[in-house]
Amino acid sequence: MSLADDVQPVFTSSCATAGCHVGAGAPDGLDLSAGVAYGNMADVASIQLPSMDLIEPGDPDNSYLVRKIEGTQTQAGGLGGRMPAGTSPLSQEIIDMIRVWVEEGATDN
């Protein structure tokens, strides 16, 4: 899986939208825009659950962002609702693709 070809297009269309995870005012400072998303999530502690990184390369089950899109973050003690907020959840196919990217090491490629 590729961040640029597979994952970033999902972030761009579903997360990095007006009023959500884009720009300086992004919730919890999590800007998922192209060019900055990787540095804001890989090996970066979640604000809502500091004991868990947003993306833990190689470990989707311990990646808070994966838990947020699956809706399982509260099982780990996290806060807030399933992402993306205010719209339908991502399809299982897209969630599985993001999980594979994380499993494969979540590289910035």
PLY file of the C-alpha trace (Angstrom):
ply
format ascii 1.0
element vertex 109
property float x
property float y
property float z
element edge 108
property int vertex1
property int vertex2
end_header
0.00 0.00 0.00
1.08 3.54 -0.66
0.31 6.62 1.40
0.25 8.86 -1.66
-1.69 6.55 -3.96
-4.02 4.70 -1.58
-4.37 6.29 1.87
-3.96 10.02 1.28
-6.83 10.19 -1.25
-9.13 8.82 1.50
-7.85 11.39 4.00
-8.23 14.16 1.44
-11.82 13.30 0.52
-13.11 12.14 3.92
-11.00 13.81 6.62
-9.07 16.84 5.38
-12.20 18.79 4.51
-13.48 22.21 5.58
-14.21 22.24 9.30
-12.42 18.96 9.93
-8.79 17.78 9.82
-7.34 20.52 7.65
-5.18 23.54 8.38
-4.02 25.17 11.60
-7.45 24.87 13.25
-7.74 21.10 12.81
-9.15 19.28 15.87
-6.35 18.30 18.27
-3.93 19.79 15.71
-4.39 16.76 13.46
-4.10 18.14 9.94
-4.50 15.24 7.50
-3.84 17.31 4.38
-1.50 16.00 1.69
2.10 16.79 2.48
1.63 17.09 6.26
-0.54 14.11 7.25
2.30 11.64 7.72
4.30 13.84 10.07
1.18 14.56 12.11
0.23 10.92 12.73
3.07 8.37 12.39
4.59 7.66 15.81
2.71 10.69 17.24
0.80 10.25 20.50
-2.94 10.77 20.32
-4.17 13.84 22.21
-7.32 11.94 23.25
-5.38 8.85 24.41
-1.70 9.77 24.91
-0.72 6.18 25.69
-1.48 5.26 22.07
0.10 6.65 18.89
-2.21 7.86 16.15
-0.41 5.47 13.80
1.85 2.79 15.22
3.67 1.46 12.14
3.22 -2.30 11.86
0.43 -2.43 14.46
-3.05 -1.33 13.31
-4.69 -2.69 16.48
-2.65 -0.24 18.55
-3.10 2.72 16.19
-5.63 5.22 17.54
-6.54 6.56 14.10
-7.44 3.03 12.95
-9.58 2.60 16.06
-11.31 5.93 15.34
-12.28 4.91 11.80
-13.39 1.47 13.04
-15.36 2.97 15.93
-13.48 0.86 18.50
-11.44 3.61 20.18
-13.57 3.65 23.35
-12.54 0.04 24.03
-9.00 1.38 24.53
-10.16 4.24 26.74
-10.32 6.82 23.97
-12.75 9.67 23.54
-15.11 11.00 20.91
-17.07 9.29 18.21
-16.28 7.31 15.13
-14.59 9.12 12.27
-15.27 10.60 9.88
-17.70 12.69 11.89
-21.04 13.79 10.52
-21.07 11.37 7.62
-21.26 7.67 6.88
-18.43 5.51 8.17
-15.71 4.52 5.74
-16.42 1.28 3.90
-14.90 -1.90 5.31
-12.82 -2.14 2.14
-11.24 1.26 2.80
-10.70 0.49 6.49
-9.03 -2.80 5.55
-6.79 -0.97 3.06
-5.67 1.50 5.76
-5.06 -1.41 8.15
-2.85 -3.11 5.52
-0.90 0.12 5.00
-0.27 0.31 8.77
0.58 -3.43 8.95
3.10 -2.97 6.16
4.90 -0.32 8.22
2.90 2.83 7.40
5.64 4.22 5.22
5.60 7.74 3.78
5.52 6.60 0.15
0 1
1 2
2 3
3 4
4 5
5 6
6 7
7 8
8 9
9 10
10 11
11 12
12 13
13 14
14 15
15 16
16 17
17 18
18 19
19 20
20 21
21 22
22 23
23 24
24 25
25 26
26 27
27 28
28 29
29 30
30 31
31 32
32 33
33 34
34 35
35 36
36 37
37 38
38 39
39 40
40 41
41 42
42 43
43 44
44 45
45 46
46 47
47 48
48 49
49 50
50 51
51 52
52 53
53 54
54 55
55 56
56 57
57 58
58 59
59 60
60 61
61 62
62 63
63 64
64 65
65 66
66 67
67 68
68 69
69 70
70 71
71 72
72 73
73 74
74 75
75 76
76 77
77 78
78 79
79 80
80 81
81 82
82 83
83 84
84 85
85 86
86 87
87 88
88 89
89 90
90 91
91 92
92 93
93 94
94 95
95 96
96 97
97 98
98 99
99 100
100 101
101 102
102 103
103 104
104 105
105 106
106 107
107 108
